[in-house]
Amino acid sequence: MQSQNPLIADFVKLANSAAGTFAGMTREAREGARERVKEAMGGMDFVSREEFDAVKAMASKAREENEKLAERLAALEAKLADS
């Protein structure tokens, strides 16, 4: 049921316009924020999970080899000290 009062009708039109404007501003702000985050993240160097796992495996292998070499060196030094 529509109101016959033009003042109320004008107020309803104004409220609808304000709601539409607010929705547009919200959408624009959200898109702007998303774009700023995208630009900020684009400047950073991120690696994929596969690359991270590969480097982690390489580091683990290098650590194990280092420990073996340290044990071997200690054995050689002990052998040399006994001589």
Number of C-alpha atoms within 10 A of each C-alpha: 3 6 9 8 8 9 10 12 13 11 11 13 12 12 12 12 12 12 12 12 12 12 12 12 12 12 12 12 12 12 12 12 12 12 12 12 11 11 11 10 11 10 8 8 6 10 9 8 8 9 11 12 12 12 11 12 12 12 12 12 12 12 12 12 12 12 12 12 12 12 12 12 12 12 12 12 12 11 10 9 8 7 6
